[in-house]
Amino acid sequence: MDNLWYKGNLHTHTSLLGSSGPASPENVVRWYKEHGYDWLAITDHNELTEYETNELVMVRGEEVGKHMPSGNGPIHVNGFGITRSVEFIDLDEKVPTMQASIDGILAAGGVASLNHPNDRDSFTHEHALLTSGASFIEVFNGGGPGKNNEGGNGRPSSEEIWDGVLSGGQRLYGLATDDAHTYDEFRPDRANPGRAWVCVRVDSLTEETILAALRQGEFYASNGVELLDVTPTLSELSIEIRERPGESFLTKFVGKHGRVLSEQDGLRPRYIFDGDEGYVRATVLSSGGDKAWAQPVFLGSDS
């Protein structure tokens, strides 16, 4: 990446401290280091895995949750920057259970992400809007076909759910993550590493600066497209895309209720605000099929 952008993953699983094999923390960290990552959050299920290493900057994390009864899907909330493990509290229903996980993460000093909304119909934007205190939502989860990022059969895409949450007044930034579990068998139906990431913009790389950048939306999310620059000002949102031979790029600037405000080809898309869009974010689509997401700029009464 160019100077000041640092690549990391915010949803990573291991076989826990003291284990051996492909998914041991040591091997997981090594995989990300060898594949160009700068930092990493290990988010094991209901467990704070504090792995110390000089290979990557580590962000303390945990995935709080479990599969709900009666086909209600998994309710999983990631916590980043927590100072202690967060206990999962099962309150039988989606919204109270989501809220309990968010509250536990905040009480432990962390920030919360609502994970994989379309994993067995985990939650809708209506559910998310009944919660408070989260900072992020996964718009892409690389954990295999079951994550159903694109929706279908009457189910909106994860990106459309994000727009529903933003349009309802909640300021959640969008993440793209691996949700990696399997490091020794690579195929489409496995939850493999390297499928998605976020790049934070910081002057120096520490856990504290990473968390500050995440809280402020100073990052972009991607499952393949690289951005050289994302510049929001009071009047516009401009983007610079890294060129790839043989590929073209289409950028969609999106506002409240998922309205497409502008579609632009090329490597330097730019949108000038009217002021009544509510928010403006961008999705960059490559002709090769992958994407990047620029975080929303809030305008008018939403600013």
Rosetta blueprint (number, residue, H / E / L):
1 M L
2 D L
3 N L
4 L L
5 W E
6 Y E
7 K E
8 G E
9 N E
10 L L
11 H L
12 T E
13 H L
14 T L
15 S L
16 L L
17 L L
18 G L
19 S L
20 S L
21 G L
22 P L
23 A L
24 S L
25 P H
26 E H
27 N H
28 V H
29 V H
30 R H
31 W H
32 Y H
33 K H
34 E H
35 H L
36 G L
37 Y L
38 D L
39 W E
40 L E
41 A E
42 I E
43 T L
44 D L
45 H E
46 N L
47 E L
48 L L
49 T L
50 E L
51 Y L
52 E L
53 T L
54 N L
55 E L
56 L L
57 V E
58 M E
59 V E
60 R E
61 G E
62 E E
63 E E
64 V E
65 G E
66 K E
67 H E
68 M L
69 P L
70 S L
71 G L
72 N L
73 G L
74 P E
75 I E
76 H E
77 V E
78 N E
79 G E
80 F E
81 G L
82 I L
83 T L
84 R L
85 S L
86 V L
87 E L
88 F L
89 I L
90 D L
91 L L
92 D L
93 E L
94 K H
95 V H
96 P H
97 T H
98 M H
99 Q H
100 A H
101 S H
102 I H
103 D H
104 G H
105 I H
106 L H
107 A H
108 A L
109 G L
110 G L
111 V E
112 A E
113 S E
114 L E
115 N L
116 H L
117 P L
118 N L
119 D L
120 R L
121 D L
122 S L
123 F L
124 T L
125 H H
126 E H
127 H H
128 A H
129 L H
130 L L
131 T L
132 S L
133 G L
134 A L
135 S L
136 F E
137 I E
138 E E
139 V E
140 F E
141 N E
142 G L
143 G L
144 G L
145 P H
146 G H
147 K H
148 N L
149 N L
150 E L
151 G L
152 G E
153 N L
154 G L
155 R E
156 P L
157 S L
158 S H
159 E H
160 E H
161 I H
162 W H
163 D H
164 G H
165 V H
166 L H
167 S H
168 G L
169 G L
170 Q L
171 R L
172 L L
173 Y E
174 G E
175 L E
176 A E
177 T E
178 D L
179 D L
180 A E
181 H L
182 T L
183 Y L
184 D L
185 E L
186 F L
187 R L
188 P L
189 D L
190 R L
191 A L
192 N L
193 P L
194 G L
195 R L
196 A L
197 W E
198 V E
199 C E
200 V E
201 R E
202 V L
203 D L
204 S L
205 L L
206 T L
207 E H
208 E H
209 T H
210 I H
211 L H
212 A H
213 A H
214 L H
215 R H
216 Q H
217 G L
218 E L
219 F E
220 Y E
221 A E
222 S E
223 N L
224 G L
225 V L
226 E L
227 L E
228 L E
229 D E
230 V E
231 T E
232 P E
233 T L
234 L L
235 S L
236 E E
237 L E
238 S E
239 I E
240 E E
241 I E
242 R L
243 E L
244 R L
245 P L
246 G L
247 E L
248 S L
249 F E
250 L E
251 T E
252 K E
253 F E
254 V E
255 G L
256 K H
257 H H
258 G H
259 R L
260 V E
261 L E
262 S E
263 E E
264 Q E
265 D E
266 G L
267 L L
268 R L
269 P L
270 R E
271 Y E
272 I E
273 F L
274 D L
275 G L
276 D L
277 E L
278 G L
279 Y E
280 V E
281 R E
282 A E
283 T E
284 V E
285 L E
286 S E
287 S L
288 G L
289 G L
290 D L
291 K E
292 A E
293 W E
294 A E
295 Q E
296 P E
297 V E
298 F E
299 L L
300 G H
301 S H
302 D H
303 S L
